[in-house]
């Protein structure tokens, strides 16, 4: 019975969130079990171009380090904000969500080449957090019960927390930068005088992922959010 309940809960997770978080967990498990090593996963342009190890373009987004506090912290935020985006502003628009993944991953890969980053999963998580936070500006957040602030400050709070843990903020800044580029091109520029939509989801992605029966205009209120984690929890102002 417990297994069936767990399976049912798992299958209720939106498809993109389920696929990405599962891939991250399985990759980390494979490293922990010494089936593979991080040296087979990290981003290395020379190995990709000269040895055709193209899988590194994907695997560097799937490994968040050994199991520990940092891994769990990243997984919770990845799952939480990826799911909120997929069930919120991307509801019924799976192809557009996949396109955001591809666009963000491509930009991070290009930028990561110049800043010599070998794993980009954490930056990708920050990108998801940034896009969600900008699309929900009136949500009040509470971080570990210590800080109260509005949603757009969340990526910067996470960057400060990362700094306190002794991590480099380059990863967080990369995620914020890529998230801002996507948000600007998708949400800001098209609404400006003389602006237009530069990001258009390829038709093949719409054929593969979109269900025409779903209502792509559905956009739940910001407080309709999955999960019950107290990290980064919040409520809508005036609610």
N, C-alpha and C positions, 0 to 999 in steps of 0.2 A: 504493500500500500504506500509506504513512504517513497519507494522507488518510483511508483507511478505518479505520485504527487510532484516529486522532483522533476520527473520527465515532462510533466504537463507544464510546470512553471518555466522550465527551460525553453520549451517550444513556444511559449507565449512571448518570449523576448523577440523584438523585431529582428528581421533577418540579417541586416548588415551589422547591427550591434552584436548579435549572437555569433556571427561568423568571425568577426574581428577579435572579440574577447576570447572566444574559444581558441583561435589560432595562437593568441598571445600566451594563454595558459598552457596549451599543449607544447609550444616551443620551449617555454621555461621548464616544464616537466621533463622534456627530452634532454635538456641541458643538465638538470639536476640528476637525472638517471645516467648521465654520461653516455647517452646514445649519440649525441652530437656535442660539439663544443662551440663557444662563442666565436672562435676564430673562423668557423665555417659560416657565420651569420653576418658579421659586421660589414659595414659599407666601405668598400675599397674600389675606387674608380679604375685603378690599374688592373685589378683582377677581373673586373667586370668587362673592360674593353679588350684586354689582351688575352685573358683566359676564358672569356665568355661565361663567367660565373654570374649570369644575369639574375639568379635567385636572390643575390644579395640586395638587389633593389627593393625586394619585398621583406626579406627576413630581418633587415636592420630595423624595421618598424615593429617587429614582433617580440623582441627580447628586451626586457626591462631590468635585467640583472638577476642575481640569485634570489631565491625566496627569502623574504625578510620584510621589514617595515616599509622600505622604499618601494618594493614590488607591490605589496598590498595597497599602499597609498595610491600608487599610480593606477592599479587595476580598478579600485573603487571609483576614482574620478573618471577614468576612461569609460567604464560601464555606465556610470550615472549620467554623464553629460552626452555621451554618444546616444544613449537611449532617449534622453529628453529631447534631443534634436530630432531623432528619427520619428518619435511619436508626436512631436510638436510641429514645428514649422516645416518639417519634411514629410509629414504624414501624407500618404498617398503619392509621394514623389520619390520613390526609392531610387530611380535612375538619377535624379538630381543629387541625391545624397551620395551615391556612388561616384558621381562626377566630382563632387566636392572632395571626396577622398583622393581621387586621381589627381585633381588640380593641386591640392595641398601637398600630396606626396611628391609630385613633380617639382614644385617650387622648393620644398625642403631638400630634395636631393640636389638641386642646383646650388642652393645656398650652402648646404652642408659640405659640398666639395671645397668651398672657399674657407670655411671655418674648421675644417678637419674634424668633423663629428663622425663617429663610427656607428652610433645607434640613435635613431631619430624618433623612437616610440613616445618618449616623454614630450618632445616638442609637438608631436601630433596630438597628444592629449590636450596640451595647452591650447592648441589651435581650436579644438572642439569646444573647450571651455570658453574661449574668447568669443567665438561666433554665437554661442548660446547666450553669453552674458550681454552682448550688444543687442541681441534681439529681445532681451527681457530686462530693459533698463530700470524698471520700477520695482523689481523684486529686491527685498531686503534680505541680506545674507547674514548668517551667524557662523563664524569659523571657530570650532573647538570651544564654543561658549565664551570666547575671549573678545572677539572683534565683531562689531556690527557695521555693516556697510552695504551699499547698493551693488547690484550684480556686476556692473561694468568694472568695478575695482577688483573682482575676484582673481583674474589672471595675475594682477600685480601683487595681490596678497600671497598667492601661491609662489610667485617668484621670490618674494621676501622670505617665505617659509623655507624654500629650497636653499636660499642663501644661508639661513640660520643652521641648516643641516650640513653646511659645508660643501654644497654642490655648486657647480658653475652655473651662472645665470645665462650663459650663452644659449643653452638649450631652450630655456623659457622665453628669452627674447626672440629666438627664431620662431617659436610657436606663435607668439603674439604678433610678430611681423607678418607671417603668412596668413594668420587668421584675419588680420586687419586688411590685407590685400583682398582676400576673398570677400569679406564683409563690404568693403568699399565698392568693389566691382559688381557685386550681386544686389546690395541693398541701398547703397548711397548714390553711386554714379547714375544708374538708370533713372532716378527721380530728380536729377539736376537739370536745369535748363540746357538744352542741347546735348544732354546725356543720352546714353543708349545702353543696351544690354550686350556686353562683350562676352559674357560666359553663357554659352548655349550648349546644353546637354546633347551629345551626339544621338542621332536617331536610333542607332543600334543599341545603345544603353536603354533607351525607352522601350524598345522592342523586347529586350531581355528581362527588364526588371519591373516595369510599370504594369499595374493591374488596372485596366480601364474602368472596372467597377468601383474602385475606391474613389473617394471624394478628395481630390487634391486641394480643395479650398478650405478644408477643415483645419482650423488652427486653435487648439485648446488654450485656455488661459494659462499664464505662466505657473500658477500654483498647482496645476494638474501635472505633477511630476512623479515619476516612479521611484521606488526605493524608499528606505527610511534611514539613511545614513545621516548622522548629525554634522558631518564635515561639509561645510558649504551649504547647509540647509537654510531655508529662508521663507519669507512670505511676501505676498504682493502688498505694496503700500496701499493703505486705505481698505485692505481686505480684512 
